[in-house]
Amino acid sequence: MVAVAQHPNIKLYSYSEVVGITGYIGNFTVTIKEKAKYVDYDKCTGCGLCETKCPSRVKSEFDLGLGERHAIYKAFPQAVPNKPVIDAKNCRKLTTGKCGICEKLCPTQAINFDDEDRLVTEDVGAIVMATGYDLFEWEKAYGEYGYGKYPDVISGLHFERLVNASGPTGGKIKRPSDGKIPQAVAFIKCVGSRDDTKGKSYCSRACCMYTAKHAMQVVEKIPGGDAYVFYMDVRTAGKGYEEFYQRSVEQGAQYIRGRVSKIYPRGDRLVVVSEDTLLGKPLEVEVDMVVLATAMVPAVGSAEVAKLIGFSTDKDGFFQEAHPKLQPVETFTGGVYLAGACQGPKDIPDTVAQASAAAVKVAALFSKDQLATEPMIAYVDETKCTGCEFCVPICPYQAISMKPVKARVHGETVERQVATVNKGLCQGCGACVAACRPCALNLNGFTNDQIVSEVDALCL
């Protein structure tokens, strides 16, 4: 979903994606692809009648395949706007030309099967990146956990949908394989996190706390239920987090320090093979369901979005902030700010705090009539520039472009291309200066003559 704020109007683009961005701080031009929804949102009231009568049912992406949805559906409960879209791939009317029940029943005649994708261009002053995260694909890396072949080995996000009142089971904890209520559930932490060999080296931060919550829910919702938590370390850094963890232990969650080496089926149950490093002995636990606390990784396509706007990512693919302490919500590209797990693994309080900070940064930017820019930026000596364009792809901030200039050659006026630097985009990194073959590019304050003078002054 794309929200475009341009005082005094706020426009909301749902079921859309950004496909192009040009410009610089205060003067961005954003190209938005509005996907065909086949529903006229100006007419639709969100009554839900079309959803209840649709005969087509497919696996729900929001429920991670644990439940089903109709071909006309709302993306998730409490979606904004709370109105449906039609899945063109699974709609019988769009695929076979038959059905059309939703169109016949809609009281406001909001269904439009002739809808098409369209491109919209908006001028904005700032951009807030909030692309979120995806789960680590443990099914491809962790063969010892069954490579995803055991239906009762699920991720923490699957479990979250099971215990949610709006989920596929109405909030009841049931095994995906047969719908039975599990009496023993094993939770395995750090699946893909803190694992240099097969996963990610970083800690995903939120796993310890949501696993403690899930273990408490098993103990509370299932009479006589057992919750086993296998961990390396318990990290509870937030306010009240340590107390919450201790409460989960007091209520019956059994914490076992050790890494799980294997999971295999025995009858209709699962055997978890591990060790208890505190006791120094191997351990086998027979359970009905296993929940994996999988690592948080960058959202699919986030690297392409970063290239589209013109800022960098870190070694793990998360968006890179300008400074981890002094500029935690800003990027090296002016006017582009970060919010949430697109910068790195975060829990809800940290995400809310960063989103608030990004909003304040945007408000501060819009409150000024003039903008102070970095003075130490690149400039072009047009007399030396050959127009090779080698500097254009080198610039990580898309600050260099080509422009035509006229010159006198052998008494005749000719037109040629030379590089030009956008002062609003350039951050003074110097990459173009090092790459320029004819030495036509230089940095203010860092010319060869200035650096030599500094060296001479130091030697006096």
N, C-alpha and C positions, 0 to 999 in steps of 0.2 A: 504494500500500500504506500502511496506517495502523497505526502501533504505538502502543498505549496503555499507558503505564507508571503503575501505581498500586501502590506498595509494599504487600505483598510480591509481588503478582502482576503478570505481564507478559502481555498479550494481543496477538496478532498478527492483524490483519484484512487478509487478502489479497483482491485483486480487489474493492476497496471504495473509497468516496470519502466525504469529509466534506460533509454537506449543511446542517448547522446548528451554530452555536456561540453559547452564551449564557454569561453570568457574567463573572467577573473573576479576577484573579490568585489562585491557590490554590483557586478555586471555579468552574472552567469546566465546563459541561455540553456535551458534544459528541455530535451526532447523526450516526451513521455509516450509510451505505447499503451493505449487503452485497449485491452483485450475485449473481444466480443463477449458480452455477458448474456445476450439474448433476452434480457429483461430491462425494461425501461424504468430506471430508478425514479424518474419524475412522477410516474404513475403508480409504481409499486408501493404498497403500504406495509409490506413485511408480515402479512397475516399468516403465512405458512400453509395455506390451503393447498397450493400447488405441490409442496413437498410431501404432504400426507397422501396424496392421490397418485403420485408418480409410480408407475409399475417397475421401473428399472432400478436395480439395487447393485451397488458395487462396494468394494472394500473402502472404508473411510481412511483417508490419509491423516486426518487429525487424530483418530484413534489408533494410528499406526497399524491398521489392518485387524485390530481386535474386534471392531464393529463394522457396520455397514451404513451406507448413506444412499440417498436417491440420486438420480441423474441431475435433478434440479435441487440445489442444496445451499445452505449457508456455510461459509468456510469453517466457522466454529461458533459456539454459543457466545453471545454478547459481542458479535462482530460489529464493527462500525464501518459503514452503515449496516444495520441488521436486516439485510435484504439478500435474496438468493441469486445465484448464477446457474447457468445450465452447462453441464459438462458435455461438450460437443462430441467427444469420443464415445460416450456411452448413452447419449440421448437417442431413442429410437426414431424420433421425428427427423433428426438431423442425419442419421446414418441410413435409415431405410425409407424415410418419407411417410411412415405410418405413426400411429399414436396421436400426439398432440393434445393429450388430456389436460395438461396444465393450461394450455391456451384456451380451451373450452371452459374451464372452471374458474379462471382468474376473474374476480369481480370487477377489477379496474382495467382489464384488457392491457396488462403490462407486458405480456409475452410477445417478443418480436424475434421470430426465427430468421429474419433477414439481416440481423445485426452483423457488423463486420469490425475487424480491428481498425483502429485509426490512430494517427500520430498527432500529438498536441505539443505545441511549443509554448513554454512559459519563461518569462524573465524573472529571475530571483536574485537576491543579494547575498544569500548565504546558503550553505548546504550542511545538514546534520546527517551523518552516517549512522544508521542503526540497523545493520543487516543481520544482527544476531549470530547464532551459532548452529552447528549441526552436531550430531553424535558421531563419535568414532566408530568406524565400521569394524567392530570386533569379529564379526562373522568371517572376515577374510584373513584375520591375523591370528586368532586364538583357536587353533584346532583342538587344544586340550579341553575347550569348553563346548565342543560339538559342532563348531563352524555354523551355528545357527540351525542345526538339524533337529534339535530337541525343542518341541514347541513350548515346553514349560521352563525353558531358560530364556528369560526376557530381560530387557533393559529397565533402568529406573523410570524412564519416561513411560514405558508400557504400564508399569505398576502404578504410576501416577494417574493414568487414565482409568485403571481398574478401581481405584479407591475414590475416584471423583463421582459425585452424585449425578453428574450429567454424562458420565461415561457409558460404555457399552453394557456394563453389568449393574448400573444404577448404584454404584458405590460399594457393591459386595465384592470381596476378594475371591476370585474364582480362577481355577487353572485354565489356561487357554486350550489345552488338549481335550478335556472332557467336561469342563464346567463345574468340577467338584471343588469344594472349599478345602484348601490345603491346611493341614494341621502343623506342618513344619516348613518354614521358609528360610533359605540361606541367602544372605546378602554378601556379595563379594565387591570390595572396594578396589579402586585404582586399576580398573580394566582399561588399559590404553593410556593411563596417566602414569607418570613417574616410571616409565619403562622405555629405556633407550634402545632396547633390542627390537621390539615389535611395535611399540606405541610412541607416545610423546614423552619428552623429558620433563615437562612442566606439570604442576599440580592443578587440577581443575577446580579447586577451591570449594565448590558448592556440594561436592559429593558426600562429605562426612556428615553434613547437617541433614541433607534430604534422606540419607540412609538411616540416620537416627530417627527421623520422623516416620519413615516407612516401617522400621522395626517396631516402633510404638504402636502404629496402626494395626500391625499383625497381632500384637499382644492384646490390644483393646477390642478389635473387631471379631477376632476368632476365639471363642471360649476354649481355654486350654491350649492355645496355639503357641508354638515355639518359634523364636526368631534368632538365628545364628548369624553374627556379623563377623566376617573374616577381613582383617585389616592389617596394614603395615604400620601406620601411625594414625592417630586421630588428631586432626587439626581443626580447632574451634576458635578462630580468631575474633569473631564478631561479638558485639555486645549481647550478653545473655546466652551465647552459644554453648559455653562450657556447662552452664547450669542445665541447659536443655539436654545435652549429651548425658550428663549424670542422671537426669530424670529417666531417660530411656533405659539406662542400666538398672536403675532402681525398680522400674516397672516390669523387668523381666527379660530384656534383650540380652543375649549372651554374646559377649565380644570375645573373639578368639584371635590372638595375634599370630598370623601366619598366612602365607600366600597359597592359594589353591592351585594344585598342580594338575588336577584332572577332574572331569565330571563324566560319569557314564551312567546309563540306565540300568536299573535292577527291577524287573517287573514293571509296574506302573509308577515307580518312584525313581529318584535320582540319587546317586551316591557322590558326595563331594569329598575328594581326597585332598588332605592338606596336612599341616603340622601345627602344633602348638609350641611356638618358640619360647614361651615363658615356662612351659613344663619340659621342653626339650624332647618331645616324642611325636611320632606320626599320629594322624587322626583321620577317621572316616565318619562322616555324618550322613545319614539317610534322610532325605527331605522330599517334599512333594513339589516344590517349586524353587527356582534359583533366580535371584534378581541381581543384575550386574550394574554397578555404578560406572558407566562408561565415560570416557573422556569427552570434554567439550572441544570441538575443533572449529575452524573458521567455516562460515556458511559457503555452500557451493556457489561459485561465481564471484566471490568477494574479491579475488585477485584481479579479475577482469574489470570489476567496478572501480578498483583503485587505479588501474591503468587508465580507465576512461576519464577519471577526474584529474589524475596527475599527482598522486602521492604514493608513498612507499608502504610496503608491508614488512613485518619482521621475519625472522628465520622460520617461524611456525605458520606464517600466512596471515596472522592477525594484523589489523591496521596499525601503523606506526604513529605514535604521538610525537609531537615536536620535542617535548621534554618530559620525562617520567614524573618529575616532581613540580617543576615550575609551570609547565604547560601540558597538563595531563589530558585535556579535552581538545586541544588544538593539533592540527597537522602542519606539515611543512608548506602546504598550499594554503595561502591566506583565504579566509572565508569558509573553510571546510572544517567541521568539528565532529567529534566522535561521541557516541553515547552507547553504553552497554557492552555486551559481549563481543562486539565486532573488534574491540581493542584487545581483548583477552578474556579468559574465563572470569565470570563475575556472578555473584548471587543477586537477589532482588534489591536489598538495601544499597549496595554499591552501584547497581544499574540506575536506580532512581536518583541517587546523588549525582552521578555523572550526567544523566539526562537533564537534571535541573541546572547543572553548571553550564552545559552546552546551550541551553535556552537563554541563560543570562548573558553568555558571550554574544549570542546573536542579537539580543536586545541592546547590549552595549554598542555593538557595531552599528546598528540602525539608528542609534541616538545621536550620532555625530554627522555633521555636515561635511567634514573633511576627514581624510584618512592619512595617518602617519605611516609612511612606508620605510623599508630598510634602505639606507643610503648606499651601503656597500654592495652594489649590484653590478652585473656585467654591462658593458657597452661595446659598441661595434665601431671600428675605424673603417668607414666605408671606402676609403682609398685603398685599403689592403684587401678587403673582402673580395673573393673570387666568385661567390655565389655557388659554391659546391654543395651547400645544404647539408653538409656532414654534421653540423651542430644541431640541426633541428631534431633528429631522433635521439640525440645524446641528452638533451635537456629533460630531466625528470619531472619538471613542472610545466612543460609545454609552453614555456615563456618565449621561445624563439620562433619567428616566422620569417618569410621572405617578402620583400617589397621591391617594386620596380623603382629605379632611379635613372636619371639621364646623365650622361657623361660625354665629354668631348674626346674623340679618338681620331687622330690625324686630321683634325679640322672638321670632323663631322660629328653630329649629335646622335648618339646611339642610346638605346635603353638596355639596361642590364638588371639582374637580380642581386640584391644584397640582403644580408641578415639584419633583422631588427629585434630588439629586446623589449618585451612588455614589462614595464616597471612595476606593474601591479602583481605580476606573477613571479618574477625572478626573486629567488631567495639567496642569491650570492654564494651558491655552493662551489662554483668554479669548474664544474665538469666540462662546460663548453670551452673554457679558456684552455684547458689541457688538451682538448681534442682538436682545436682549430689549427689547421695546417699552415695557413699563411700568417698566423699570429695576428689576426684582425680583431679578435675578442680579448678583452681584458677586464679586470675587476677594479672598480673605484676603491682607492686606498691600498691596492695590492699590485700596482704596476711594477715592472722590473726595476725601473729607476727608483721607485719609492722603497722597494725591498733592499736594493743595494745601498741606498742612503741610510737605512736603518742599520744595516750591517756595519757600514763605515762608522756610524755614530757609536756603536757598541764597542768598536775596536779602538776608539780614541782613549 
